[in-house]
Amino acid sequence: MSATILTRHLHSHGLDLVTDTHKYRKVVALRPINKGSVVITSRPLCNPIIFPTHRAQHCETCFRTRGSDSSSSDSGTSVAAAGGAGSGELELERCSVCKKRYYCNRDCFTVAWKGWHKWVCQDKDMEDLDYEMLKMIVISIERLRNGAFKESKQSGVTTATAAAAASHGTGEQESLALTEYVFSTLMGHEAISDPAEITKYREIATKIREQLIVAKFPFKSESSRGEPPSVAELMRYLCRFHCNNFSIHDSQLFTMAEGTFPVGALFNHSCRPNAIVMYEGQTQVVRTLEDIAVGQEVCTSYVDNGVQRAERRQLLRGKYYFDCLCPRCGDEESSRAAEKTGFRILDDLIEGDQDGEDGKKVDGEWLTKQFDTIILPGARSLQVAGPSLQPPTMINRSSFTSYLIHSLVPLIQTGATEQEYTERLFEIYNSLRMTPHCTPKPFTTTVMTNATSFFNTSLEHQSWALASKIGTFILALYLMIYPRHHPLVGLHCFTLAKCLWNDVEGGMTSVRLSHEILKLSRNILTVSHGRTGQNGSLVKEVEAFMSVVETELGS
């Protein structure tokens, strides 16, 4: 395997990997890519690690979820056929030996047992994520090298991965040999890592090497010559994993596992990404959030874009060993500049650690008064391309919500170009910077955190009218901070639409607004999730709810 094979693989997907002075290398587009397109899929180097708190809910092999439709098994064998319940909902059974790993049917268990589980089943150290991931990587690489992997015959994860990849795009499918090669090219930053971490990695590597020897794991490949990798090589594996691993989430963005996806790790970070990482079972899917031009770099985000710049920089430096120079962050000199422009204004706007009055503790009564003043937008006002609205004379939670929603939502609904949307966003940033605002500042990350917590409390108490107002305020904040087609925005719109529909006090006005917010959710999620596969089912769920609302509206 060589760089030539990787280049061919990327070219088949309309991508190229080029060197970069500051970033080492970057992935750029060789042809125009429309928003909502699958750029490429990436397979895991080894079976991803499900967090202990989530194991009982997911099949270890195919990642299908307990309670999901049992008739749609990736391996073609339902639980009922495998001896499970025939209720139509997926049941999971745990390994009878370790009693810690769960599987949906015999096929998935067989794939796991032959592939890795028999070598980790009774290893007590497998509760440590670093230990578990390193051991899984060693097993997977050796099985690949000695020819134990037979992609055409392996019915579980390999078939599921190939099927997911085949349903997204027309480029070459990724071979396991390519996956291993790309992993070998990833940077581990061993030379600049924390000495304490390196010491920890050495201990883990030594323990794993000794354990594999005692367990008589068959190192039969020509390169291994009957011996496990050296401690130094195992440490390099672990360093690469730490600098390139991914948190795996479901369609609702709930994180439940971690894995190593080497091809996906080729994409660099941006705090204003033009692509998003999603998952179909164990297959990583990279989707575009905006149109991407020829020669433009394709970037995902390694951290939550909703946190302040100082926190993002700390996370990126601590885990990935770089300082972000994206359009939102810039270099140190431009970050200190007296006059900032574009996205670099944003982090100054959202900074602030105060919420409440005069240092008093924020409580539900005070927050209720803040959100009661919000006036929900009319449905018709969200259908017209955003006019050049004049900013309010004073920014508080109510005026901020109205200004952002009326300015930006129509641009998403009518499919405005990224340039048109971004220009309007920059106008809003400048207006928020120049216009007097109440105290505390209503659009900081601290305010967003408290609003989100209060929103969830309102949902629990079924306070639909109040939840609708808080949810609309949060939507305004999300549109200010996140890319317009970010899945978090679309998911929040879906929840907000349900609040509005349940708001009996709002009558048909709330129902009409619910329908408009559902359209917004569908537009966003179609870009971030697509319309096929497991993630696409969420768009169908939104559309099904839209039909219910339309029936009530009589349309």
C-alpha positions in Angstrom: 0.0 0.0 0.0 1.3 3.4 -0.9 0.5 7.1 -1.2 -0.5 6.5 -4.8 -3.3 4.2 -3.8 -4.6 6.8 -1.3 -4.4 9.5 -4.0 -6.4 7.3 -6.4 -9.0 6.7 -3.7 -9.4 10.3 -2.9 -9.6 11.3 -6.5 -12.4 8.9 -7.1 -14.4 11.0 -4.6 -13.4 14.3 -6.2 -10.8 15.1 -3.5 -7.1 15.6 -3.2 -4.6 15.6 -0.4 -2.1 18.4 -0.7 0.7 19.7 1.5 0.2 22.8 3.5 2.8 25.1 5.3 0.8 25.4 8.5 -1.3 22.3 8.5 1.1 19.6 7.2 -1.6 18.6 4.6 -5.2 19.3 3.8 -8.1 17.8 1.8 -9.3 20.0 -1.1 -12.1 19.6 -3.6 -11.2 18.6 -7.2 -14.8 19.3 -8.4 -17.7 21.4 -7.1 -19.6 19.7 -4.3 -23.1 20.7 -3.5 -24.3 21.2 0.1 -25.8 18.1 1.6 -23.5 15.8 -0.4 -21.5 12.9 1.0 -17.9 13.8 0.5 -16.6 10.4 1.5 -17.1 7.6 3.9 -14.5 6.3 6.3 -14.4 2.8 7.9 -13.0 2.2 11.4 -9.5 0.7 11.8 -10.9 -1.6 14.5 -14.2 -2.2 16.1 -15.2 1.1 17.9 -15.4 1.1 21.7 -18.9 1.5 23.1 -18.9 3.3 26.4 -19.7 1.0 29.4 -22.8 3.1 30.2 -24.2 2.5 26.6 -23.2 -1.2 26.1 -26.6 -2.6 27.0 -28.2 -0.4 24.4 -26.1 -1.3 21.3 -24.9 -4.3 19.5 -21.2 -4.5 19.8 -20.7 -5.5 16.1 -23.3 -3.5 14.1 -24.2 -0.8 16.6 -27.9 -1.3 16.1 -29.9 0.0 19.0 -32.1 -2.0 21.5 -35.7 -1.4 20.7 -35.2 -0.6 17.0 -36.9 -2.5 14.2 -35.6 -6.0 14.3 -36.6 -6.7 10.7 -33.8 -4.5 9.3 -30.8 -6.3 10.6 -27.6 -5.4 8.7 -26.6 -9.1 8.6 -29.9 -10.2 7.3 -30.8 -12.3 10.3 -33.4 -10.9 12.7 -33.4 -11.5 16.4 -36.4 -13.7 16.2 -34.6 -16.0 13.7 -31.6 -16.0 16.0 -33.7 -17.2 18.9 -34.7 -13.8 20.4 -38.1 -12.3 20.9 -40.4 -12.0 17.9 -42.0 -8.7 19.0 -40.6 -6.7 16.1 -38.3 -4.7 18.4 -34.6 -5.5 18.6 -33.5 -7.4 21.7 -29.9 -7.7 22.7 -28.3 -10.7 24.5 -25.0 -10.4 26.4 -22.0 -12.6 26.1 -22.5 -15.5 28.6 -18.8 -15.5 29.5 -17.9 -11.8 30.2 -21.5 -10.7 30.7 -20.5 -7.2 29.5 -20.8 -7.1 25.7 -24.2 -7.3 23.9 -25.1 -8.6 20.5 -28.3 -8.6 18.4 -28.0 -12.1 16.8 -25.7 -15.0 16.3 -24.1 -13.6 13.1 -22.9 -10.5 14.9 -21.7 -12.5 17.9 -19.8 -14.9 15.6 -18.1 -12.0 13.7 -17.1 -10.4 17.0 -15.9 -13.7 18.6 -13.7 -14.6 15.6 -12.5 -11.1 15.0 -11.6 -9.8 18.5 -14.0 -10.7 21.3 -12.4 -14.1 22.3 -9.1 -12.2 22.9 -10.6 -9.5 25.1 -13.6 -11.3 26.7 -12.0 -12.0 30.1 -9.3 -9.3 30.1 -10.1 -7.3 33.2 -8.1 -4.3 32.0 -10.5 -3.8 29.1 -12.4 -1.3 31.2 -9.7 1.3 30.5 -10.5 3.0 27.1 -6.8 3.5 26.2 -6.0 -0.1 27.0 -9.0 -1.4 25.1 -8.5 0.7 22.0 -4.8 -0.1 21.7 -5.4 -3.9 22.1 -8.2 -3.7 19.5 -5.9 -1.8 17.1 -3.1 -4.4 17.5 -5.5 -7.3 16.9 -7.1 -5.7 13.8 -3.8 -4.8 12.2 -2.3 -8.2 12.7 -5.4 -10.0 11.4 -5.3 -7.8 8.4 -1.6 -8.5 7.8 -1.9 -12.2 8.2 -5.0 -12.5 5.9 -7.6 -13.3 8.6 -9.9 -10.6 7.3 -12.0 -11.9 4.4 -14.1 -8.9 3.4 -16.3 -10.8 0.9 -17.2 -13.4 3.5 -17.5 -11.5 6.7 -21.2 -10.9 7.2 -21.4 -8.5 10.1 -19.6 -5.2 10.3 -17.8 -5.4 7.0 -20.9 -6.0 5.0 -22.7 -3.2 6.9 -19.8 -0.9 6.3 -19.7 -1.7 2.6 -23.4 -1.3 2.3 -23.4 2.1 4.0 -20.5 3.3 1.8 -22.1 2.1 -1.4 -25.3 4.0 -0.6 -23.3 7.3 -0.2 -21.5 8.5 -3.3 -19.9 6.8 -6.3 -16.3 6.7 -5.4 -14.2 3.7 -4.6 -15.0 1.7 -1.4 -12.3 1.9 1.2 -10.3 -1.3 1.7 -9.0 -2.4 5.1 -5.4 -2.3 3.7 -6.0 1.4 2.8 -7.4 2.0 6.3 -4.2 0.6 7.9 -2.0 2.6 5.5 -3.7 5.9 6.2 -3.5 5.2 10.0 0.3 4.7 9.6 0.6 8.3 8.1 -1.3 10.1 10.9 0.6 12.3 13.3 0.9 11.2 16.9 3.0 14.2 18.2 5.0 11.9 20.5 7.9 14.4 20.7 5.7 17.1 22.2 3.3 15.1 24.2 2.9 15.5 27.9 5.7 13.4 29.6 3.2 12.1 32.1 1.0 10.9 29.2 3.9 9.2 27.5 4.8 7.4 30.8 1.2 6.2 31.0 1.2 5.0 27.4 4.4 3.1 28.0 2.8 1.3 30.9 -0.2 0.4 28.9 1.9 -0.7 25.9 4.0 -2.9 28.1 1.0 -4.5 29.8 -0.7 -5.2 26.4 2.4 -6.8 24.9 2.8 -9.1 27.8 -0.9 -10.0 27.9 -0.9 -10.9 24.2 2.1 -13.1 24.6 0.5 -14.9 27.6 -2.8 -15.3 25.7 -0.8 -16.8 22.7 -2.4 -14.5 20.2 -1.4 -15.7 16.8 1.1 -13.2 15.3 1.5 -15.0 12.0 2.1 -12.2 9.5 5.5 -11.9 7.7 6.1 -8.5 9.3 5.4 -9.7 12.9 7.5 -12.9 12.8 5.6 -14.4 15.7 6.1 -11.5 18.0 3.7 -8.7 19.0 4.8 -5.1 18.1 7.5 -3.5 20.2 6.5 -1.3 23.1 7.7 1.7 21.1 5.4 0.8 18.2 2.5 0.2 20.5 3.1 3.7 22.0 3.0 5.2 18.5 -0.3 3.5 17.9 -1.7 4.9 21.1 -0.4 8.4 20.3 -2.0 8.3 16.8 -5.3 7.2 18.3 -5.3 10.0 20.9 -4.6 12.7 18.3 -7.1 11.4 15.7 -9.9 9.5 17.5 -13.6 10.4 17.0 -16.5 10.4 19.4 -19.3 8.4 17.7 -22.8 9.7 18.0 -26.3 8.7 16.8 -28.6 10.7 14.6 -29.7 12.8 17.7 -26.0 13.7 18.4 -25.8 11.6 21.6 -22.3 10.3 22.0 -22.0 6.6 22.8 -18.6 5.3 21.5 -15.1 6.2 20.3 -13.3 5.0 17.3 -10.4 5.4 14.9 -11.4 6.4 11.4 -8.1 7.1 9.6 -9.6 8.5 6.3 -11.9 10.8 8.2 -8.9 12.0 10.3 -7.4 13.5 7.1 -9.8 16.4 7.2 -8.6 19.4 9.2 -10.4 21.4 11.8 -12.3 24.7 11.4 -14.4 26.5 14.0 -16.6 27.5 11.0 -16.7 24.1 9.2 -18.1 23.5 5.8 -18.6 19.8 6.5 -19.9 17.6 9.3 -19.1 14.1 10.5 -22.1 11.8 10.9 -22.4 8.0 11.4 -24.3 5.2 9.9 -23.7 2.3 12.3 -19.9 1.9 12.3 -19.5 3.9 9.0 -18.4 7.5 9.3 -20.0 9.7 6.7 -18.6 13.2 5.9 -21.3 15.5 4.6 -21.0 19.1 3.2 -22.9 21.9 5.1 -22.4 24.4 2.2 -21.5 24.3 -1.4 -17.7 23.7 -1.8 -15.8 25.1 -4.8 -12.9 23.6 -6.7 -9.7 24.0 -4.8 -11.5 24.8 -1.5 -10.4 23.0 1.6 -13.0 20.6 3.2 -13.0 21.1 7.0 -14.9 19.5 9.8 -14.9 20.6 13.5 -13.0 18.8 16.2 -14.7 20.7 19.1 -18.1 22.2 19.9 -18.4 25.5 18.0 -20.6 26.9 20.7 -17.9 27.4 23.3 -15.7 30.5 23.6 -12.5 30.9 21.7 -10.2 30.5 24.8 -11.8 27.2 25.6 -11.6 26.0 22.0 -8.0 26.9 21.8 -7.3 25.0 25.1 -9.1 21.9 23.8 -7.3 22.0 20.4 -3.9 22.6 21.9 -4.3 20.0 24.6 -5.5 17.2 22.4 -4.4 18.0 18.9 -1.3 20.1 19.5 -2.2 23.1 17.2 -3.5 26.6 17.4 -6.5 27.2 15.2 -6.1 29.8 12.4 -9.5 29.3 10.9 -11.6 32.3 9.7 -13.2 32.6 13.2 -10.0 32.4 15.2 -7.2 33.8 13.1 -3.7 34.3 14.4 -2.7 36.0 17.6 -2.0 39.4 16.0 -5.3 39.6 14.3 -7.1 38.3 17.4 -5.8 41.3 19.4 -6.6 43.8 16.7 -8.7 46.7 17.7 -11.0 46.4 14.7 -12.1 42.9 13.9 -14.2 41.8 11.0 -16.3 38.9 9.9 -16.4 35.8 12.1 -13.7 37.1 14.4 -16.2 39.5 16.0 -18.3 36.5 17.1 -16.2 35.3 20.0 -16.1 38.8 21.5 -19.9 38.9 21.3 -20.4 35.6 23.1 -17.8 36.2 25.9 -19.2 36.7 29.4 -19.7 34.7 32.5 -22.6 36.6 34.0 -26.3 35.9 34.0 -28.9 37.2 36.4 -29.0 40.5 38.2 -26.2 42.1 40.4 -24.6 38.8 41.0 -27.7 37.2 42.4 -28.3 33.5 41.7 -30.3 32.8 38.6 -33.6 31.1 39.4 -36.7 30.0 37.5 -38.7 33.0 38.6 -36.2 35.5 37.2 -35.7 33.6 34.0 -39.4 33.3 33.4 -39.7 37.1 33.6 -36.9 37.4 31.0 -38.5 35.0 28.5 -42.1 36.1 29.0 -41.4 39.3 27.1 -40.4 37.4 24.0 -43.0 37.7 21.2 -43.0 34.7 18.8 -42.7 35.5 15.1 -45.6 35.1 12.8 -45.4 32.2 10.4 -45.7 34.4 7.3 -42.8 36.5 8.4 -40.5 33.5 8.0 -41.5 32.8 4.4 -40.2 36.0 2.9 -36.5 36.5 2.0 -35.0 38.4 4.9 -35.4 42.2 4.5 -32.7 44.6 5.6 -34.1 44.9 9.1 -33.0 47.8 11.2 -31.4 46.7 14.5 -33.3 47.5 17.7 -32.2 50.5 19.7 -31.6 48.3 22.8 -30.6 44.6 22.7 -32.4 42.4 25.3 -33.6 38.8 25.0 -36.8 39.8 23.3 -35.4 42.2 20.7 -32.4 39.9 20.0 -34.7 37.0 19.3 -36.9 39.0 16.9 -33.9 40.5 15.1 -32.1 37.2 14.5 -35.1 35.1 13.6 -36.6 37.6 11.2 -33.2 38.3 9.6 -31.9 34.8 9.1 -34.6 32.2 9.0 -36.1 33.4 5.7 -32.7 33.2 4.1 -32.5 29.5 5.0 -36.0 28.8 3.9 -35.5 30.4 0.5 -32.1 28.7 -0.1 -29.9 31.9 -0.1 -26.3 31.3 -1.1 -23.7 31.0 1.5 -22.3 34.4 0.5 -25.7 36.1 0.9 -26.2 34.4 4.3 -22.8 35.2 5.6 -23.0 38.9 4.5 -26.2 39.2 6.5 -24.7 37.5 9.4 -21.7 39.9 9.5 -24.2 42.8 9.4 -25.9 41.3 12.5 -22.6 40.9 14.3 -21.6 44.5 13.7 -25.1 45.6 14.8 -24.9 43.6 18.0 -21.4 45.0 18.7 -22.5 48.7 18.2 -26.0 48.6 19.7 -26.4 49.1 23.5 -27.5 46.0 25.3 -29.0 45.2 28.7 -27.1 43.7 31.6 -26.3 40.8 31.5 -25.5 40.7 27.8 -28.2 38.4 26.4 -26.2 36.5 23.8 -23.3 35.0 25.7 -22.5 31.3 26.1 -23.3 31.5 29.8 -26.8 32.8 29.0 -27.1 30.1 26.4 -26.2 27.4 28.9 -28.7 28.6 31.4 -31.4 29.0 28.8 -30.9 25.5 27.6 -31.2 24.1 31.1 -34.4 26.1 31.7 -35.7 25.0 28.3 -35.2 21.3 29.3 -36.9 22.0 32.7 -39.9 23.6 30.9 -40.2 20.5 28.6 -40.2 18.2 31.6 -43.0 20.2 33.2 -44.8 20.5 29.8 -44.9 24.3 30.1 -45.3 24.5 26.3 -45.9 28.3 26.0 -42.8 29.2 28.0 -40.8 26.4 26.3 -41.7 27.8 22.9 -40.4 31.3 23.9 -37.2 29.9 25.4 -36.7 27.6 22.4 -37.1 30.4 19.9 -34.5 32.4 21.8 -32.1 29.5 21.8 -32.7 29.1 18.0 -31.6 32.7 17.6 -28.4 32.0 19.5 -27.7 28.9 17.5 -28.1 30.8 14.2 -25.7 33.4 15.5 -23.0 30.9 16.5 -23.3 27.7 14.4 -23.3 27.1 10.7 -26.9 27.4 9.4 -27.1 23.7 8.4 -25.5 22.3 11.5 -27.4 19.3 12.7 -27.8 20.8 16.2 -29.8 23.6 14.7 -32.1 21.2 12.8 -32.6 19.0 15.8 -33.5 22.0 18.0 -36.0 23.2 15.4 -37.7 19.8 15.5 -38.1 20.0 19.3 -39.2 23.6 19.1 -41.9 22.7 16.5 -43.3 20.1 18.9 -43.4 22.7 21.7 -45.4 25.1 19.5 -47.8 22.4 18.3 -48.5 21.5 22.0 -49.0 25.1 23.0 -52.8 25.2 23.4 -52.6 28.8 24.6 -51.2 29.9 21.2 -54.0 28.3 19.3 -53.8 28.0 15.5 -51.1 30.8 15.5 -48.7 28.4 17.2 -49.7 25.6 14.9 -48.9 27.6 11.8 -45.6 28.7 13.3 -44.9 25.0 14.2 -45.4 24.1 10.6 -42.9 26.8 9.4 -40.3 25.7 12.0 -40.8 22.1 10.8 -40.0 23.2 7.3 -36.9 24.8 8.6 -35.9 21.6 10.5 -36.5 19.6 7.3 -34.4 21.9 5.2 -31.5 21.8 7.7 -31.6 18.1 8.5 -31.8 17.2 4.8 -28.4 18.8 4.4 -26.8 17.4 7.6 -28.5 14.0 7.8 -29.5 13.2 4.2 -32.6 11.3 3.2 -31.3 7.8 3.2 -30.0 5.3 5.7 -30.4 5.5 9.5 -29.9 9.2 9.6 -32.3 9.9 6.8 -35.1 8.3 8.9 -35.0 11.4 11.1 -36.0 13.6 8.1 -38.9 11.2 7.4 -39.9 11.6 11.0 -40.0 15.4 10.6 -42.1 15.0 7.5 -44.5 12.6 9.1 -45.0 15.2 11.9 -45.5 17.9 9.3 -48.3 15.8 7.8 -50.0 15.7 11.2 -49.7 19.5 11.5 -50.9 20.1 8.0 -54.0 18.0 8.7 -54.8 20.2 11.7 -54.3 23.3 9.5 -56.6 21.8 6.9 -54.1 22.1 4.1 
